[in-house]
Amino acid sequence: MMRIILLLLFPACLFAQGIDFGHGSLAEALGKAKAEDKLVFVDVYTSWCGPCQLMSSRTFPDSSVGAYYNARFINLKIDAEKGEGAEVARRYGVKYYPTLLFLTAEGTLAHKAVGYFGAETFLDLGSQANDPEGNLMALSARYRQGDRNPGLLRRLAELKCAAIDLDAGAMVNDYLKTQSDLSSGENMDFIMEYLDDPYSRGFDFLLKHRAAFESRFSAVKVRDKISWIFEAYLSRHPDLQLGEIQRLLGRMYPDNAEWLASNYRLTYYRQQNDTLNFARAAMDHYARFPSNDADELNEIASLFVQMVDDPAMLEKALEWAQQSVASRETYYNQGTLAQICMKLGRKKQAASAARRAVELARDEGEDASASQALLEKISGK
């Protein structure tokens, strides 16, 4: 009887397995795919990638995922940082992890997606990849042949965005150009989901009808979308000069463009390690846009202590430190004030501020060692 029970259970054990990944090379997987008339699914991962680990522990072991992928694909895992992984990543433009590749037996990219997928969405992805008329390769071929049907453009834009394809933004713009009414709910959803070009018709529409977008999605989501577009554009154009970035800020944030452009100069020059221009930009910025924020004033004054030796510029930093203390006295802005006074050769004032910093630090249970060291330096100990 026990033997019969085991035989009955054995097929169920087989069915319950997840994806069966091969252990050979990509070339071997392609050869097997050709013999079995299948696509190759390749999980390109790294050992340090959190989403990769989640897919390996949650998605790939799922029995429904295993049943589908084992029947339809030759499955392979490739570490992008070991063996042939670097070459595979280069060949297929892999820059993010996990990248999920679906290849023909000839090694041509049929479909691609990036990021974490749960079991259900991963099954949908496999279905898309296995559709010879609806996968990325098929739709791209129709586009190259001149097909500009709006439905094709929209679907291709969605797939290219999922693959983080370099042409995704252009495809989004191509689709939006076919639409006479961008105010439809469907098109507003599309803009919020996929738009990444701050110089596009879609972005013009977003800014002009911002209130409508905020009503549909919330002010926070619209603000975050605009910030994401700005950061994404900078990421794609790392060589933009300061003037170009300032013009971009003016376009994206017309109501606050002057302050943002001035503030960005500080970030830009600091990133460039251009101390002189950073100091000049800071003095200009706070002359035009005075601040009453104690932390902000202390931070800029502290940066001047570290970066600036010019006495006239240090005098301006002294003003900021004094304003910070007057706004809200803390041990750290008294410490900054002490350091500036010391750098200007005003030992008496430096000692007074340092003693006050030590007193406040001790009252607040904070580390007073920096100000204590300054006091010892002043007294010659």
Summary of the structure (lengths in Angstrom):
residues: 381
radius of gyration: 29.8
end to end distance: 91.2
largest distance: 96.8
contacts: 1143
relative contact order: 0.04
helix: 66%
strand: 7%
